[in-house]
Amino acid sequence: MDARHILPGIAAQQDEMIALRQRIHAHPELGFEEFTTSELVAQCLTQWGYEVSKGVGKTGVVGTLKNGQGRSLGLRADMDALPIQEATGLPYASRIDGVMHACGHDGHTATLLAAAKYLAQTRDFNGTLNLVFQPAEEGLGGARKMLEDGLFERFPCDAIFAMHNIPGYPTGQLGFYSGPFMASADTVTIKIIGTGGHGAVPHKAVDPVVVCASIVMALQSIVSRNVNPQEAAIITVGSIHAGNVSNVIPASAEMILSVRALTPEVRQLLERRITELVNGQATSFGAQAEIDYFHCHPVLINDPEQTAFARQVAQEWLGEGQLIEDLRPFTASEDFAFILEKCPGSYLVIGNGQGDGSCLLHNPGYDFNDACLPIGASYWVKLAEGFLR
């Protein structure tokens, strides 16, 4: 990307914000434990003239800046890290054993802070900015917790946007997708109750391990035979636990599934067929099934109108050829989906780089690409000024 696209006011604070990002990276905090990070965010926003609300969703922070009587815009960044041991060897690598920023939330936070400082200085907008710094995105429901704490009742927004870095795309290129963009994610725990016995006389037992094996194979027929081949659906058996010695048939076994879909309709179909199939398989072997179906994240659906606006801002700012044109939906999940159920908006991506140095997310060798920071911050400014024109 041409450096001329970076706003001068963002470029002037680039080194400061990179240092801030690396400071956050060195001191990662897990979901709902982001006390130091949220305090740092609150201090910065207060210093720049924002009205700051702390403790929204336990450790979340919202910074509000009003300038005129126009519309209200929300911009969201996530703050939490992952329980992964960092292996980058960087000078600013995690100082917390077993915890690291392996998804770039340190970069997302610093990017929004850079935009926040610029917007506070220039105030070239008419309306209200609500900057949402969210805790616990990584599977703990931080977005849902902020909503339960009255996020939109306390900080009304006409639209809200979020940005996430994605390795494998050119550094700084922005990507947009209208409609279902990130998959739902549900966790299913299945307990098969059989009859334990001696491994030498299996006919006198009901082996729950055999039942589990049959269920694993049968589950694949749901995706291949019940779901429209043009729709995305994933059923992953990630865990099976049963017994602990070779010559004893255990009385029970447990399976844990990850279930994903890219439409609410397919999500409902998967739940119905998994429940029917598991109960049917268990009954056919003379066993019983107990199913705990936990709904984690809904499908993330980008509002068409707001996505078109967000794309237009990027095209007018960067010109043709600077956007990710082949972007497709992801089967990973994102709890910004809860927020988009309550307020129209869009979730966009920024390329974190390609080649050997571009490590996948949730990997011990991953690091946010600091070259993205001024580009992402400049885009947030352009989006905010355009929306609150």
Rosetta blueprint (number, residue, H / E / L):
1 M L
2 D L
3 A H
4 R H
5 H H
6 I L
7 L L
8 P H
9 G H
10 I H
11 A H
12 A H
13 Q L
14 Q H
15 D H
16 E H
17 M H
18 I H
19 A H
20 L H
21 R H
22 Q H
23 R H
24 I H
25 H H
26 A H
27 H L
28 P L
29 E L
30 L L
31 G L
32 F L
33 E L
34 E L
35 F H
36 T H
37 T H
38 S H
39 E H
40 L H
41 V H
42 A H
43 Q H
44 C H
45 L H
46 T H
47 Q H
48 W L
49 G L
50 Y L
51 E E
52 V E
53 S E
54 K E
55 G E
56 V E
57 G L
58 K L
59 T L
60 G E
61 V E
62 V E
63 G E
64 T E
65 L E
66 K E
67 N E
68 G L
69 Q L
70 G L
71 R L
72 S E
73 L E
74 G E
75 L E
76 R E
77 A E
78 D E
79 M L
80 D L
81 A L
82 L E
83 P L
84 I L
85 Q L
86 E L
87 A L
88 T L
89 G L
90 L L
91 P L
92 Y L
93 A L
94 S L
95 R L
96 I L
97 D L
98 G L
99 V L
100 M E
101 H L
102 A L
103 C L
104 G L
105 H H
106 D H
107 G H
108 H H
109 T H
110 A H
111 T H
112 L H
113 L H
114 A H
115 A H
116 A H
117 K H
118 Y H
119 L H
120 A H
121 Q H
122 T H
123 R L
124 D L
125 F L
126 N L
127 G E
128 T E
129 L E
130 N E
131 L E
132 V E
133 F E
134 Q E
135 P L
136 A L
137 E L
138 E L
139 G L
140 L L
141 G L
142 G H
143 A H
144 R H
145 K H
146 M H
147 L H
148 E H
149 D L
150 G L
151 L H
152 F H
153 E H
154 R H
155 F L
156 P L
157 C L
158 D L
159 A E
160 I E
161 F E
162 A E
163 M E
164 H E
165 N E
166 I E
167 P L
168 G L
169 Y L
170 P L
171 T L
172 G L
173 Q L
174 L E
175 G E
176 F L
177 Y L
178 S L
179 G E
180 P E
181 F E
182 M E
183 A L
184 S E
185 A E
186 D E
187 T E
188 V E
189 T E
190 I E
191 K E
192 I E
193 I E
194 G L
195 T E
196 G L
197 G E
198 H E
199 G L
200 A L
201 V L
202 P H
203 H H
204 K H
205 A L
206 V E
207 D L
208 P H
209 V H
210 V H
211 V H
212 C H
213 A H
214 S H
215 I H
216 V H
217 M H
218 A H
219 L H
220 Q H
221 S H
222 I H
223 V H
224 S H
225 R H
226 N H
227 V L
228 N L
229 P L
230 Q L
231 E L
232 A L
233 A E
234 I E
235 I E
236 T E
237 V E
238 G E
239 S E
240 I E
241 H E
242 A L
243 G L
244 N L
245 V L
246 S L
247 N L
248 V E
249 I E
250 P L
251 A L
252 S E
253 A E
254 E E
255 M E
256 I E
257 L E
258 S E
259 V E
260 R E
261 A E
262 L L
263 T L
264 P H
265 E H
266 V H
267 R H
268 Q H
269 L H
270 L H
271 E H
272 R H
273 R H
274 I H
275 T H
276 E H
277 L H
278 V H
279 N H
280 G H
281 Q H
282 A H
283 T H
284 S H
285 F L
286 G L
287 A L
288 Q E
289 A E
290 E E
291 I E
292 D E
293 Y E
294 F E
295 H E
296 C E
297 H E
298 P L
299 V L
300 L E
301 I E
302 N E
303 D L
304 P H
305 E H
306 Q H
307 T H
308 A H
309 F H
310 A H
311 R H
312 Q H
313 V H
314 A H
315 Q H
316 E H
317 W H
318 L H
319 G L
320 E L
321 G L
322 Q L
323 L E
324 I E
325 E L
326 D L
327 L L
328 R L
329 P L
330 F E
331 T L
332 A L
333 S L
334 E L
335 D L
336 F H
337 A H
338 F H
339 I H
340 L H
341 E H
342 K H
343 C L
344 P L
345 G E
346 S E
347 Y E
348 L E
349 V E
350 I E
351 G E
352 N L
353 G L
354 Q L
355 G L
356 D L
357 G L
358 S L
359 C L
360 L L
361 L L
362 H L
363 N L
364 P L
365 G L
366 Y L
367 D L
368 F L
369 N L
370 D L
371 A L
372 C H
373 L H
374 P H
375 I H
376 G H
377 A H
378 S H
379 Y H
380 W H
381 V H
382 K H
383 L H
384 A H
385 E H
386 G H
387 F H
388 L L
389 R L
